[in-house]
């Protein structure tokens, strides 16, 4: 594990999408994040499963907790930027929490230019480093 790791919460949400679609997108993003040499990528728990179900714990659909070296944060943000740009018809929100700091990227191809998204990534990178 990295020395002084950063912990990020990434949350995807889809406007007008269903939970199956959101789960699939989350799995796709998780696979790409795992390729970045992060310490860990974990499902986020929403607590015990309801009585009568077999699952021990419910995973929050659309969420993952990532532990990584601070030096991997900029490549992670670049991956997130690239990932949302590859979803041209799907508005996506990505919420990143580092310690007590929270930032949210909202990308809707109909309303956000690539330049706007680049500026958002730069601001997020700066705020995480402080």
Secondary structure, 3 states (H helix, E strand, C coil): CCCCCEEEEEEEEECCCCHHHHHHHHHHHHHHHHCCCCCEEEEEEEEECCCCCCCCEEEEEEEEEEEECHHHHHHHHHHHHHHHHCCCCCCEEEEEEECCEEEEEEECCCCCCHHHHHHHHHHHHHHHHC
